Every structure is written in structure tokens, then in C-alpha cells.
Amino acid sequence: MGITGNEFVWLKSLVRQFYEKNTIVPPYDISRREFGYGSIKKIDNRNMGFENGSELNAFLRNQSPLYLSASVSEFMNPAAQPISTKGLVGSDLIFEFDADDLRTDCKTVHDSWSCPHCGASGKGRLMKCTSCAKGTVLDEWVCEICLNETKKQTFSLVNVLQNDFGFVEKDIFINFSGSKGYHVHVRSPTIFSLPKSARAELANYLSLHEVDLSQLGFSFDGKLFRCPPLTHAHGHALRIVRAILQKIETATLEEWMVLSGLNPRTLTPFLEDRARLAKEVQSGVLPALPGKKTEPFWNSVLASIVDDQLLRVDKQVSTDIHRLIRVPNTIHGSTGLLARTISLSALKDFDPFSECVVFSFVPERKLLVHHSPKIRIGNETLDPLVESEVTVSGPMAAYLVGWGAASLR
């Protein structure tokens, strides 16, 4: 986050100690990847190449960058310049889920904004000042709630990649970004030479870009609300029908109230025979409600399901074959956390604030915390602070200093 002075020197020393004790083994051919590193910015220098892991780890021990990234593509000559001379071989498909891109209520608790023009400020993630309508400066944080939302998006993506596109688990690599979310790398011969246009189409598919429910087969004819039969549905339609069936099977009365806006008196008899409801949906009909409630009911439910099903993928990340992205299992200098690789089976219970802590060897440190919300790192929880001197654990100190929220004392 652009830290300088004693804080910069201290954090670099911690990173150096980590790389002196640990060997980084990226899950791809190092000699085919372009590398970039940074300490002031996330990428200060790029167009670097390493012949093997020994060269890479020697560089990490000697330079101790706060950030290390590698190309999503393989090249014949990764260090060559200009980019046209690198000799593109092919590219992984990358998806990034960042807590900043998701709408979560917790942002009104841990995020804040300030206006550099008129001095106004407030809680939440407000882009325009409420007083003068000019641009604001954001103070953004992450917590368990918003990281869990990025985890849900990651699970949903993997399900679609497997069910709709036939990728298998060995093709999919997941790692915590080290900060605000998760990266999903798809590494398979079927996508290695996929052009940018096809990657854009895939990103649009995943985000349900301009989805038209009527064209997918969801329509009300004045009497029945039709849907694609389960045996004939595919693509988006299949995802939505499956989601409806899952809601019928597992959603509580309260959840159906939120989905539909209807009261318990109407919903309780409707939900009495869920097996019948599921059978009707599978046959191509969304079950009717009394009176004129059927059309608005299913319109509301479908709108909610589409919103749940869409994946907020960053299209620019997924289509940019020249992008550099964090090297798995390296330090993220803004948090002091590890961009740890996670198996799909371990993702459900994965806790980055505990499992990505690597500076446990660092002794306690006194800090002046300028501003921070409630934070948990490892087993330590820190209540909200403003211009307060505290003594905290090494991992907590690295997090606050790296975030630019505290100074050493």
C-alpha cells in the first residue's frame, strides 16, 4: 500500500526471513512464465524470467519483494521485450473474486469514505460525496463475511465449470489471493489456445450477461408459468431450473418469504407437498398459486435466483492473456498473509485469517494504529481503534503496517 521508512524496512525484513526458511514451488513451468515483482507498487518491474525454481527462490531470498506475480500465459521467451517477441504458447484461464466487487452489508461496518474536497466523511463504500458530489477516498477492509461471499462465488464457479463445461478437478487450481478474495486458475489443453473473444463469451455466460428469461423458456401464458423441462434444459436454463428445484427441496418458509414477498398464510399450503412441486417443475411447469399470484410470485423468485446465480467475475482479468497474477504460496505484502493454494475439498472450511498466517515467528510489536475496524488475525482479535498505541502480535502488526493503517513505535 505504498508504505515507506521504518515500516517498509521492517516488513521487508519479515518477508526476507520467510523466503529464507521456505521454498516456493509454483504449480507450472517456471521457465515459460514472465514474472513481475514490486514493493512500492504491486508490480514495479516485469519482463523477468527464471530458468528454474532455484533461480526464482534465490531471487526471493535476495530481493524479498512484497509482491510477486507471474503471467497467466506461457511464452517461449518470457523475458523478451517487446511483448510481441515473447512467443506466446498459450494461456491459463483466470477468474478473480474480490470482496470489493461484492455487495455485502458488512461494508457499512468496516469500510468508510472521506471527501478530500469538502472534508465530509461517513461509513460504507460511497464513491460520490453526499455534500459536494465530488469523488471520495475509500478506506476498505475485509472480514470473514465478505471473504465468505467470495468463497461462495468460487464454489459456484467451480460447479459451473464442471457441470456446464466438463472441466475436472485436476484442471482447476484455487488459491487465496492473500488479501480480498480468491483466484481460480483453469489449466487445461482445451482452453490453452482459447482466443480473447471466446474468453469474453465465457465470462459473459458466467455473469448471465443480458440473460433473457423468456428466450430461455420461462414465460407466463395467462394460465400457466412455463419453464424448460429438466430433461431438455441446458446452459443458463438448466442452472436456473436446478436452482428452483434446490429451493423447493431445502429453502425454509422464511427464505421463500424473502424470495417471493408473500406471507406465511399463502406460502404454507403451497409448500406442503414439495415432492409434487418438484415434479411439476421437472415436467416444465412452475406450480400455480391461488388467484393472480402466480405470475408476480415466479417473476420475483426467478429474479432472485438469477441474481444468486450470476457470477461477478472480472471480465478484464479473465480475458487479458498478458496479465500477471499473484504467484501461489507467496506473501501478499499488504497483509502479511500467504496467497495459499487450497484444494477444492478443503475450501469449505478454509479460514484465511488463520491458515494463511506465516509471521508467527515475529515477536510482539508496539504500534500507533491510525484507524482500523475490528480485525481478527489468527487467535488475536483487535477492537476498532483510532490513533491508539497498542502492543500486538507479529502477524497482527504485519497486517496493520502492510495495510498502511499503523506506524511502528
Secondary structure as a PSIPRED ss2 file (coil, helix, strand):
# PSIPRED VFORMAT (PSIPRED V4.0)

   1 M C   1.000  0.000  0.000
   2 G C   1.000  0.000  0.000
   3 I C   1.000  0.000  0.000
   4 T C   1.000  0.000  0.000
   5 G H   0.000  1.000  0.000
   6 N H   0.000  1.000  0.000
   7 E H   0.000  1.000  0.000
   8 F H   0.000  1.000  0.000
   9 V H   0.000  1.000  0.000
  10 W H   0.000  1.000  0.000
  11 L H   0.000  1.000  0.000
  12 K H   0.000  1.000  0.000
  13 S H   0.000  1.000  0.000
  14 L H   0.000  1.000  0.000
  15 V H   0.000  1.000  0.000
  16 R H   0.000  1.000  0.000
  17 Q H   0.000  1.000  0.000
  18 F H   0.000  1.000  0.000
  19 Y H   0.000  1.000  0.000
  20 E H   0.000  1.000  0.000
  21 K H   0.000  1.000  0.000
  22 N C   1.000  0.000  0.000
  23 T C   1.000  0.000  0.000
  24 I C   1.000  0.000  0.000
  25 V C   1.000  0.000  0.000
  26 P C   1.000  0.000  0.000
  27 P C   1.000  0.000  0.000
  28 Y C   1.000  0.000  0.000
  29 D C   1.000  0.000  0.000
  30 I H   0.000  1.000  0.000
  31 S H   0.000  1.000  0.000
  32 R H   0.000  1.000  0.000
  33 R C   1.000  0.000  0.000
  34 E C   1.000  0.000  0.000
  35 F E   0.000  0.000  1.000
  36 G E   0.000  0.000  1.000
  37 Y E   0.000  0.000  1.000
  38 G E   0.000  0.000  1.000
  39 S C   1.000  0.000  0.000
  40 I C   1.000  0.000  0.000
  41 K C   1.000  0.000  0.000
  42 K C   1.000  0.000  0.000
  43 I C   1.000  0.000  0.000
  44 D C   1.000  0.000  0.000
  45 N E   0.000  0.000  1.000
  46 R E   0.000  0.000  1.000
  47 N E   0.000  0.000  1.000
  48 M E   0.000  0.000  1.000
  49 G C   1.000  0.000  0.000
  50 F C   1.000  0.000  0.000
  51 E C   1.000  0.000  0.000
  52 N C   1.000  0.000  0.000
  53 G H   0.000  1.000  0.000
  54 S H   0.000  1.000  0.000
  55 E H   0.000  1.000  0.000
  56 L H   0.000  1.000  0.000
  57 N H   0.000  1.000  0.000
  58 A H   0.000  1.000  0.000
  59 F H   0.000  1.000  0.000
  60 L H   0.000  1.000  0.000
  61 R H   0.000  1.000  0.000
  62 N H   0.000  1.000  0.000
  63 Q H   0.000  1.000  0.000
  64 S C   1.000  0.000  0.000
  65 P C   1.000  0.000  0.000
  66 L C   1.000  0.000  0.000
  67 Y E   0.000  0.000  1.000
  68 L E   0.000  0.000  1.000
  69 S E   0.000  0.000  1.000
  70 A E   0.000  0.000  1.000
  71 S E   0.000  0.000  1.000
  72 V C   1.000  0.000  0.000
  73 S E   0.000  0.000  1.000
  74 E E   0.000  0.000  1.000
  75 F E   0.000  0.000  1.000
  76 M C   1.000  0.000  0.000
  77 N C   1.000  0.000  0.000
  78 P C   1.000  0.000  0.000
  79 A C   1.000  0.000  0.000
  80 A C   1.000  0.000  0.000
  81 Q C   1.000  0.000  0.000
  82 P C   1.000  0.000  0.000
  83 I H   0.000  1.000  0.000
  84 S H   0.000  1.000  0.000
  85 T H   0.000  1.000  0.000
  86 K C   1.000  0.000  0.000
  87 G C   1.000  0.000  0.000
  88 L E   0.000  0.000  1.000
  89 V E   0.000  0.000  1.000
  90 G E   0.000  0.000  1.000
  91 S E   0.000  0.000  1.000
  92 D C   1.000  0.000  0.000
  93 L E   0.000  0.000  1.000
  94 I E   0.000  0.000  1.000
  95 F E   0.000  0.000  1.000
  96 E E   0.000  0.000  1.000
  97 F E   0.000  0.000  1.000
  98 D E   0.000  0.000  1.000
  99 A H   0.000  1.000  0.000
 100 D H   0.000  1.000  0.000
 101 D H   0.000  1.000  0.000
 102 L C   1.000  0.000  0.000
 103 R C   1.000  0.000  0.000
 104 T C   1.000  0.000  0.000
 105 D C   1.000  0.000  0.000
 106 C C   1.000  0.000  0.000
 107 K H   0.000  1.000  0.000
 108 T H   0.000  1.000  0.000
 109 V H   0.000  1.000  0.000
 110 H H   0.000  1.000  0.000
 111 D C   1.000  0.000  0.000
 112 S E   0.000  0.000  1.000
 113 W E   0.000  0.000  1.000
 114 S E   0.000  0.000  1.000
 115 C C   1.000  0.000  0.000
 116 P C   1.000  0.000  0.000
 117 H C   1.000  0.000  0.000
 118 C C   1.000  0.000  0.000
 119 G C   1.000  0.000  0.000
 120 A C   1.000  0.000  0.000
 121 S E   0.000  0.000  1.000
 122 G E   0.000  0.000  1.000
 123 K E   0.000  0.000  1.000
 124 G C   1.000  0.000  0.000
 125 R C   1.000  0.000  0.000
 126 L C   1.000  0.000  0.000
 127 M C   1.000  0.000  0.000
 128 K E   0.000  0.000  1.000
 129 C C   1.000  0.000  0.000
 130 T C   1.000  0.000  0.000
 131 S C   1.000  0.000  0.000
 132 C C   1.000  0.000  0.000
 133 A C   1.000  0.000  0.000
 134 K C   1.000  0.000  0.000
 135 G E   0.000  0.000  1.000
 136 T C   1.000  0.000  0.000
 137 V E   0.000  0.000  1.000
 138 L E   0.000  0.000  1.000
 139 D E   0.000  0.000  1.000
 140 E C   1.000  0.000  0.000
 141 W C   1.000  0.000  0.000
 142 V C   1.000  0.000  0.000
 143 C C   1.000  0.000  0.000
 144 E H   0.000  1.000  0.000
 145 I H   0.000  1.000  0.000
 146 C H   0.000  1.000  0.000
 147 L H   0.000  1.000  0.000
 148 N H   0.000  1.000  0.000
 149 E H   0.000  1.000  0.000
 150 T H   0.000  1.000  0.000
 151 K H   0.000  1.000  0.000
 152 K H   0.000  1.000  0.000
 153 Q H   0.000  1.000  0.000
 154 T H   0.000  1.000  0.000
 155 F H   0.000  1.000  0.000
 156 S H   0.000  1.000  0.000
 157 L H   0.000  1.000  0.000
 158 V H   0.000  1.000  0.000
 159 N H   0.000  1.000  0.000
 160 V H   0.000  1.000  0.000
 161 L H   0.000  1.000  0.000
 162 Q H   0.000  1.000  0.000
 163 N H   0.000  1.000  0.000
 164 D C   1.000  0.000  0.000
 165 F C   1.000  0.000  0.000
 166 G C   1.000  0.000  0.000
 167 F C   1.000  0.000  0.000
 168 V C   1.000  0.000  0.000
 169 E H   0.000  1.000  0.000
 170 K H   0.000  1.000  0.000
 171 D H   0.000  1.000  0.000
 172 I E   0.000  0.000  1.000
 173 F E   0.000  0.000  1.000
 174 I E   0.000  0.000  1.000
 175 N E   0.000  0.000  1.000
 176 F E   0.000  0.000  1.000
 177 S C   1.000  0.000  0.000
 178 G C   1.000  0.000  0.000
 179 S C   1.000  0.000  0.000
 180 K C   1.000  0.000  0.000
 181 G E   0.000  0.000  1.000
 182 Y E   0.000  0.000  1.000
 183 H E   0.000  0.000  1.000
 184 V E   0.000  0.000  1.000
 185 H E   0.000  0.000  1.000
 186 V E   0.000  0.000  1.000
 187 R C   1.000  0.000  0.000
 188 S C   1.000  0.000  0.000
 189 P H   0.000  1.000  0.000
 190 T H   0.000  1.000  0.000
 191 I H   0.000  1.000  0.000
 192 F H   0.000  1.000  0.000
 193 S C   1.000  0.000  0.000
 194 L C   1.000  0.000  0.000
 195 P C   1.000  0.000  0.000
 196 K H   0.000  1.000  0.000
 197 S H   0.000  1.000  0.000
 198 A H   0.000  1.000  0.000
 199 R H   0.000  1.000  0.000
 200 A H   0.000  1.000  0.000
 201 E H   0.000  1.000  0.000
 202 L H   0.000  1.000  0.000
 203 A H   0.000  1.000  0.000
 204 N H   0.000  1.000  0.000
 205 Y H   0.000  1.000  0.000
 206 L H   0.000  1.000  0.000
 207 S C   1.000  0.000  0.000
 208 L C   1.000  0.000  0.000
 209 H C   1.000  0.000  0.000
 210 E C   1.000  0.000  0.000
 211 V C   1.000  0.000  0.000
 212 D C   1.000  0.000  0.000
 213 L H   0.000  1.000  0.000
 214 S H   0.000  1.000  0.000
 215 Q H   0.000  1.000  0.000
 216 L H   0.000  1.000  0.000
 217 G C   1.000  0.000  0.000
 218 F C   1.000  0.000  0.000
 219 S E   0.000  0.000  1.000
 220 F E   0.000  0.000  1.000
 221 D C   1.000  0.000  0.000
 222 G C   1.000  0.000  0.000
 223 K C   1.000  0.000  0.000
 224 L C   1.000  0.000  0.000
 225 F E   0.000  0.000  1.000
 226 R E   0.000  0.000  1.000
 227 C C   1.000  0.000  0.000
 228 P C   1.000  0.000  0.000
 229 P C   1.000  0.000  0.000
 230 L C   1.000  0.000  0.000
 231 T C   1.000  0.000  0.000
 232 H C   1.000  0.000  0.000
 233 A C   1.000  0.000  0.000
 234 H C   1.000  0.000  0.000
 235 G H   0.000  1.000  0.000
 236 H H   0.000  1.000  0.000
 237 A H   0.000  1.000  0.000
 238 L H   0.000  1.000  0.000
 239 R H   0.000  1.000  0.000
 240 I H   0.000  1.000  0.000
 241 V H   0.000  1.000  0.000
 242 R H   0.000  1.000  0.000
 243 A H   0.000  1.000  0.000
 244 I H   0.000  1.000  0.000
 245 L H   0.000  1.000  0.000
 246 Q H   0.000  1.000  0.000
 247 K H   0.000  1.000  0.000
 248 I H   0.000  1.000  0.000
 249 E H   0.000  1.000  0.000
 250 T H   0.000  1.000  0.000
 251 A C   1.000  0.000  0.000
 252 T C   1.000  0.000  0.000
 253 L H   0.000  1.000  0.000
 254 E H   0.000  1.000  0.000
 255 E H   0.000  1.000  0.000
 256 W H   0.000  1.000  0.000
 257 M H   0.000  1.000  0.000
 258 V H   0.000  1.000  0.000
 259 L H   0.000  1.000  0.000
 260 S H   0.000  1.000  0.000
 261 G C   1.000  0.000  0.000
 262 L C   1.000  0.000  0.000
 263 N C   1.000  0.000  0.000
 264 P H   0.000  1.000  0.000
 265 R H   0.000  1.000  0.000
 266 T H   0.000  1.000  0.000
 267 L H   0.000  1.000  0.000
 268 T H   0.000  1.000  0.000
 269 P H   0.000  1.000  0.000
 270 F H   0.000  1.000  0.000
 271 L C   1.000  0.000  0.000
 272 E C   1.000  0.000  0.000
 273 D C   1.000  0.000  0.000
 274 R H   0.000  1.000  0.000
 275 A H   0.000  1.000  0.000
 276 R H   0.000  1.000  0.000
 277 L H   0.000  1.000  0.000
 278 A H   0.000  1.000  0.000
 279 K H   0.000  1.000  0.000
 280 E H   0.000  1.000  0.000
 281 V H   0.000  1.000  0.000
 282 Q H   0.000  1.000  0.000
 283 S H   0.000  1.000  0.000
 284 G C   1.000  0.000  0.000
 285 V E   0.000  0.000  1.000
 286 L E   0.000  0.000  1.000
 287 P C   1.000  0.000  0.000
 288 A C   1.000  0.000  0.000
 289 L C   1.000  0.000  0.000
 290 P C   1.000  0.000  0.000
 291 G C   1.000  0.000  0.000
 292 K C   1.000  0.000  0.000
 293 K C   1.000  0.000  0.000
 294 T H   0.000  1.000  0.000
 295 E H   0.000  1.000  0.000
 296 P H   0.000  1.000  0.000
 297 F H   0.000  1.000  0.000
 298 W H   0.000  1.000  0.000
 299 N H   0.000  1.000  0.000
 300 S H   0.000  1.000  0.000
 301 V H   0.000  1.000  0.000
 302 L H   0.000  1.000  0.000
 303 A H   0.000  1.000  0.000
 304 S H   0.000  1.000  0.000
 305 I H   0.000  1.000  0.000
 306 V H   0.000  1.000  0.000
 307 D H   0.000  1.000  0.000
 308 D H   0.000  1.000  0.000
 309 Q H   0.000  1.000  0.000
 310 L C   1.000  0.000  0.000
 311 L C   1.000  0.000  0.000
 312 R C   1.000  0.000  0.000
 313 V C   1.000  0.000  0.000
 314 D C   1.000  0.000  0.000
 315 K H   0.000  1.000  0.000
 316 Q H   0.000  1.000  0.000
 317 V H   0.000  1.000  0.000
 318 S H   0.000  1.000  0.000
 319 T H   0.000  1.000  0.000
 320 D C   1.000  0.000  0.000
 321 I C   1.000  0.000  0.000
 322 H C   1.000  0.000  0.000
 323 R C   1.000  0.000  0.000
 324 L E   0.000  0.000  1.000
 325 I E   0.000  0.000  1.000
 326 R E   0.000  0.000  1.000
 327 V C   1.000  0.000  0.000
 328 P C   1.000  0.000  0.000
 329 N C   1.000  0.000  0.000
 330 T C   1.000  0.000  0.000
 331 I E   0.000  0.000  1.000
 332 H E   0.000  0.000  1.000
 333 G C   1.000  0.000  0.000
 334 S C   1.000  0.000  0.000
 335 T C   1.000  0.000  0.000
 336 G C   1.000  0.000  0.000
 337 L E   0.000  0.000  1.000
 338 L E   0.000  0.000  1.000
 339 A C   1.000  0.000  0.000
 340 R C   1.000  0.000  0.000
 341 T E   0.000  0.000  1.000
 342 I E   0.000  0.000  1.000
 343 S C   1.000  0.000  0.000
 344 L H   0.000  1.000  0.000
 345 S H   0.000  1.000  0.000
 346 A H   0.000  1.000  0.000
 347 L H   0.000  1.000  0.000
 348 K C   1.000  0.000  0.000
 349 D C   1.000  0.000  0.000
 350 F C   1.000  0.000  0.000
 351 D C   1.000  0.000  0.000
 352 P H   0.000  1.000  0.000
 353 F H   0.000  1.000  0.000
 354 S H   0.000  1.000  0.000
 355 E H   0.000  1.000  0.000
 356 C C   1.000  0.000  0.000
 357 V E   0.000  0.000  1.000
 358 V C   1.000  0.000  0.000
 359 F C   1.000  0.000  0.000
 360 S C   1.000  0.000  0.000
 361 F C   1.000  0.000  0.000
 362 V C   1.000  0.000  0.000
 363 P C   1.000  0.000  0.000
 364 E C   1.000  0.000  0.000
 365 R E   0.000  0.000  1.000
 366 K E   0.000  0.000  1.000
 367 L E   0.000  0.000  1.000
 368 L E   0.000  0.000  1.000
 369 V E   0.000  0.000  1.000
 370 H E   0.000  0.000  1.000
 371 H E   0.000  0.000  1.000
 372 S E   0.000  0.000  1.000
 373 P C   1.000  0.000  0.000
 374 K C   1.000  0.000  0.000
 375 I E   0.000  0.000  1.000
 376 R E   0.000  0.000  1.000
 377 I E   0.000  0.000  1.000
 378 G C   1.000  0.000  0.000
 379 N C   1.000  0.000  0.000
 380 E E   0.000  0.000  1.000
 381 T E   0.000  0.000  1.000
 382 L E   0.000  0.000  1.000
 383 D C   1.000  0.000  0.000
 384 P C   1.000  0.000  0.000
 385 L E   0.000  0.000  1.000
 386 V E   0.000  0.000  1.000
 387 E E   0.000  0.000  1.000
 388 S E   0.000  0.000  1.000
 389 E E   0.000  0.000  1.000
 390 V E   0.000  0.000  1.000
 391 T E   0.000  0.000  1.000
 392 V E   0.000  0.000  1.000
 393 S C   1.000  0.000  0.000
 394 G H   0.000  1.000  0.000
 395 P H   0.000  1.000  0.000
 396 M H   0.000  1.000  0.000
 397 A H   0.000  1.000  0.000
 398 A H   0.000  1.000  0.000
 399 Y H   0.000  1.000  0.000
 400 L H   0.000  1.000  0.000
 401 V H   0.000  1.000  0.000
 402 G H   0.000  1.000  0.000
 403 W C   1.000  0.000  0.000
 404 G C   1.000  0.000  0.000
 405 A C   1.000  0.000  0.000
 406 A E   0.000  0.000  1.000
 407 S E   0.000  0.000  1.000
 408 L E   0.000  0.000  1.000
 409 R C   1.000  0.000  0.000
